[in-house]
Amino acid sequence: MRRRGFTLIETLACVAVAAVLARTGSLAAVSLTAALRVATSARTLAQTMRATRARAMAEGRPLEVRFDATASRWSIRADDGTIRREEPLPDTVRFTSLPARALVRFTATGAADNATVVLGAAASSARIVVNQRGRVRLG
């Protein structure tokens, strides 16, 4: 006598394996989403800092990029305190490490204080490094 189809035990085993694989995939997707948000935020902030340095050199006056860790926001300010631009970080992304004064100041010559800004979410993080010459890089 030939059997057709699957037994209940075989079917349940397949469903259990499929559930484990689906759960693993969803956890990986959440982790990937956090990593992409952090990387995108770091690239955006680094590019904004580069543009701020260029603007300070073009205008011949210092500009600052300030970081507010409690509100997860950053802003660009002129030396007279005028806010030029202000943006929040995405919901899950936070500042995990900031310079001591929570700002990076670009002078009219393009120079800056050494600074490292670290963004993070879940297990992902990205560093933005500014050297004394004002060079901004992801590291």
C-alpha positions in Angstrom: 0.0 0.0 0.0 1.4 3.4 -1.1 1.1 6.4 1.1 0.2 9.8 -0.3 0.9 13.1 1.4 2.5 13.9 4.7 1.8 12.9 8.2 0.7 15.4 10.8 4.1 15.2 12.5 6.0 15.9 9.3 3.7 18.9 8.5 4.2 20.4 12.1 8.0 19.9 11.8 8.0 21.9 8.5 5.8 24.7 10.0 8.2 24.9 13.0 11.3 25.2 10.8 9.5 27.8 8.7 8.6 29.8 11.8 12.2 29.7 13.1 13.6 30.9 9.7 11.0 33.7 9.5 11.9 34.9 13.0 15.6 34.9 12.2 14.9 36.8 9.0 12.9 39.4 10.8 15.6 39.9 13.5 18.2 40.4 10.8 15.9 42.9 9.0 15.5 45.0 12.2 19.3 45.0 12.7 19.9 45.9 9.1 17.4 48.7 9.3 19.1 50.2 12.3 22.5 49.9 10.6 21.2 51.7 7.5 19.7 54.5 9.6 22.9 55.1 11.5 25.0 55.0 8.3 22.7 57.4 6.5 22.6 59.8 9.4 26.4 59.8 9.8 26.8 60.5 6.0 24.3 63.3 6.2 25.8 64.9 9.2 29.4 64.6 7.9 28.4 66.1 4.6 26.6 69.0 6.4 29.7 69.6 8.5 31.9 69.7 5.3 29.4 72.2 3.8 29.5 74.2 7.0 33.3 74.4 6.9 33.2 75.5 3.2 30.5 78.2 4.1 32.7 79.5 7.0 35.6 79.9 4.7 33.5 81.5 2.0 31.9 84.0 4.4 35.2 84.6 6.3 33.6 84.1 9.7 33.3 81.1 12.1 30.4 78.8 12.1 29.5 76.1 14.7 27.8 72.7 14.5 26.1 72.1 17.8 24.8 68.9 19.1 22.0 68.4 21.6 22.2 64.8 22.9 19.0 65.0 25.0 16.8 66.1 22.1 18.8 64.2 19.5 19.2 67.3 17.3 22.0 69.2 15.7 22.2 72.7 14.5 24.4 75.1 12.6 24.9 78.5 14.2 26.8 81.7 13.2 29.1 83.3 15.7 26.3 85.8 16.6 24.0 82.9 17.7 21.8 82.9 14.6 20.6 79.4 13.8 21.2 78.6 10.1 19.9 75.1 10.1 18.5 72.6 12.7 17.6 69.0 12.2 16.7 66.0 14.3 18.2 62.6 14.1 15.9 59.7 13.0 13.8 58.2 15.8 16.1 55.3 16.8 19.4 57.1 16.2 21.2 58.8 19.1 24.4 60.6 19.9 26.5 58.0 21.8 29.6 60.2 22.2 30.2 63.9 21.6 33.1 66.4 22.0 33.4 67.9 25.5 31.7 71.2 24.5 29.1 69.4 22.3 30.1 71.5 19.3 32.5 71.7 16.4 33.6 75.2 15.5 35.0 75.9 12.0 37.0 79.1 11.7 37.2 81.4 8.8 40.4 79.6 7.6 38.6 76.2 7.7 40.4 75.0 10.9 38.6 73.3 13.7 39.2 71.6 17.1 39.7 67.9 17.0 36.4 66.2 17.6 34.7 62.8 17.3 31.0 62.4 17.1 29.6 58.9 17.4 26.0 58.0 16.3 24.4 54.7 17.4 21.2 52.6 17.3 20.8 49.1 18.6 24.2 47.4 18.0 25.3 49.7 15.1 27.4 52.8 15.4 29.2 55.2 13.1 32.0 57.8 13.9 32.5 61.2 12.4 36.0 62.5 13.0 37.1 66.2 12.6 40.8 67.0 12.6 42.5 70.3 13.4 42.6 71.3 9.8 38.8 70.9 9.6 38.8 67.8 7.6 35.7 65.8 8.2 35.7 62.0 7.6 33.7 59.0 8.5 35.8 56.6 10.6 
